[in-house]
Amino acid sequence: MTLRAPLFPGATGITELSVYHWPAADGVHGGSPHMHLLCAEAYVVVAGTGAVETLSPAGAAVTPLEEGDVVWYTPGVVHRSINSGDLKVIAVMQNSGLPEAGDAVMTFPAAALTSPEAYSAAASLAPTPSHTVEQSARARRDLAMTGFDRLKSALEKGDRQPLLAFYRAAAALVAPRIEAWRRLVTEGPLAQAAASLDRLDELADGETAYLEDAMIARIPAPSGHSYGMCGTLRAYDPIREAGEVQLR
């Protein structure tokens, strides 16, 4: 008997991340600073050392990372992954599918945040006659750093207004996608939570029939790496890749 694979626990997304070793203008090695509008994110450090530099209305901060550490941050925290020694993490993302659907916005200068078209042009990793994909990823990181430095400088002076303006610009950019996001949340984490509440009702009545639908699912290791915002990625897509399971 073949059935559709169950949703990944919590309808989360998981990605293996090797943080970029490229130095930025400030001499620090790392990725493109960005924030998520709807998704909390966690890092489980599996190797190496580094840090995550963050900006929020509470101010600027740097959180060190070493093997075994877990750190997470809510939507609205601008974060920059820093690699000081072959940093590798498993990134666990709330609302699987949303980051791939544009939930993340990088800290580009204001001109690149004026429209979805301007942002897409700045964020594109498409190779050109003069740039490889890696070179485009580095240029994108450097562009995001210029906006990040402005936000950080203002926060260090006690001025939150540039960060709040970035929030507003990011919200305007993603506005056309909100209804599609609503469907992902409804069919993912909300559906799982509702199912758990249903199971509680059944257990309270002594019913265990739902346990007869038990199954196991597997996603093979992704082949190859891609260039992400923070580093090179091996992204697991529980929604699309788990496929079907065969019950024996």
N, C-alpha and C positions, 0 to 999 in steps of 0.2 A: 504494500500500500504506500503510495507517494503523497505527501502533504507539503504545503508551503511551510518553509522554515519559520520558527517562532521569531518574534522580534528580539533583538539583542537586549540584554537586561537594562532596564531603565530607558530604553530607546536612546542610548548614548552612542556616540561615535568614538572610534579609537584610531590613533595614528602613531606610527613609529617615527620619531623625529630626531634627526642628527643636526644640531644647531650649526648654522653657517660659521666657518672660521675666517670669513673675510673681515678685514679691519675696516671700520667706518672712519669718517673724518676725525673723530675724537680719539682714534687709536684703539677703540674697543671692538672686539670681534663679536659679531652677532647678526641678528635678523632684522626684519622690517617691523618697526613699531606699529601697532594697530590695536583696535578694540573690537569687541563684539557687542552688538546691540541687544541681543536676546539670550545669548548662551553663556552660561558659566563654563569655565575651562579649568582642568586640573592637569598638572604635570607630575608624573611618577618618574623620578630620576632612576635610570637603570645603569648608567655608567658616566664616568667623567665628572667634571666640575664646571661650575659657571654661576649664573645668577639670572634673575629676572628683574629688570628695572621697570618700575610702574609709575604712572601718573594717575591721580584721581583728585576729586575736589578736596580730599584730605591732605594732598601734597605729593611730593616726589619721594620715592623710596627705592632701595635696592635690597632684594632678598637673595641671600646666597643659596646655592644649590650644590648638593653632593649626592653620591649614590645612596639610594634608600629614602631620600627626602620626598615628600609630597607637598605641593603648594597649589592652591587654587584661588581663582579670582572671579568676581561677578561681572556681569555686563557693565560697561562704562569704565572699567579699569584699562587704561592704555598700557600695553605691556611690550617690552623689548627683551627678547631672549639673548643672553650673553654667554659666549663660549670661552672659557679660560682653560679648558683641558678636555677635548673630545667629548663634549656633553651630548648625551643621548637620553631622550625621555620618551615615555609613552604618554601622549596627550589624550585625555579623556574629555570629550566634549558633550555638553548637554544638547538635546534636541538634534539627534542625528539627521543629517541632510541639510540643516540650516546653514552651517558654515559654508558648505559648497554652493548654497543658494544666495550668497551675498551678505550674510550676517556680519562678516568682518569688514571693517573700513580702516584703511591705512591712513596715517597722519600726513597726508600730502599737503603741500601749501594750498591756500584757499582757492587759487585759480583752478586747481584740479578737482575741487569739490563742488563746483557750481552746477554740474549736471551729470547724469549717468554716463553720457558720452565722454565728457572730459575725464571723468574718473576711470572709465574703462580704458581710455587711451593711455593714461598714466600707469595703470596697473597691468597692462598687457605684457605677456611674456612671449609673444609671437616673435620668432627669429626674423631678422632683417638682413639685407646685404652687408650691413656693417656691424651687426650684433648677433652673437649666439644666444641661445636661451639663457645660459649662465650669465652672460654679460648683461642681458636685459634684466635678470633677477637682481644683479648687483646694482644696476642703475635705479631700479625701482626701490630697493632698500635705501639707497643714498637719497633719493627724493623724499621718501617718507621720513628720513632722519632730519631733513631741513625743517619740516613741520613739527616734528617731535621736539627739536631743540628750542623752537619758539615757545611751545607749550610749557616745556620744562623751565625755561628761563622766567616766564611769567609766574609760574607757580612758586618758584623759589623767591620771588619778590612779593608773594602774597596775593597775586592777581589771578583769580580763577576765570576771568571773562574769556580769554582765548580758548580755554578748555571747554567752557560752556557753549561757545560759538561753534567749536568743532562738533560737539554733540548735536547741535541743531542742524548743521550741514549734513552730518552723517544720517540723521533721521530723515531729512528731505531726500537724500539719495536713495534710500531703501523703500520709501513710501510705496512705489508701484508694486513691490513684491509682497506686501503684507498679507494679502489674501491667500497667496500661495503658501506663505509661511504658516498661516493659520491652519491650513489643511495638514501640513506636516506635523504640527503639534497635536492636532486633534487625532490623527491616525497613529501617532507614535506614543509619546509619554502620557497623554491624556487617556488614550485607549488602554494602556497598560495599567494605569492607576485605577481606572474604572473596573477593569477585569479583576484586579486584586480585591477591590471592595466587594465584587460579586462573589469571589471565592470565600471571603470572610463570612458572607451571609450563608453560603452553602455549608461551610464548616460548622457554623453556629447551629445549623439544623442537622448536623451529623452526616451530611452528604459528602461523598468522596469521588463521585463519578468523574469529575473533571481530571482526577489524577490518572485515569485510564488513557488520557490523551498525551501522556508524557512522551517527550522526544528529545533527541540531541541534535545539534546543528554544528557545522564546522565551516570556517572560511579558510581556504588555503593561504599560505603566505603570498602576499602580492609580489609580482615579478617586477623588478626594476624600481627606480626611484623617480620622483618628480620634484620640481622646485616649488617650495611653498613660501610663505611669508617669513617663517622663522628659520627654515633650513630645508634640507632634502628630506623628502617624505616617502614612507611606505604607508599609504592610506588604506585602511580596511573599511569597506562599505557594507555594513550589515544589512542595509535595506536591499541592495541590488545583488550582492555576491553570495549570500547564504543560500539562495535558490530554493531547491526542494530537498526534502529529506526522505529517505527510504526507511519505512518501518519494517522490521523483520520479525 
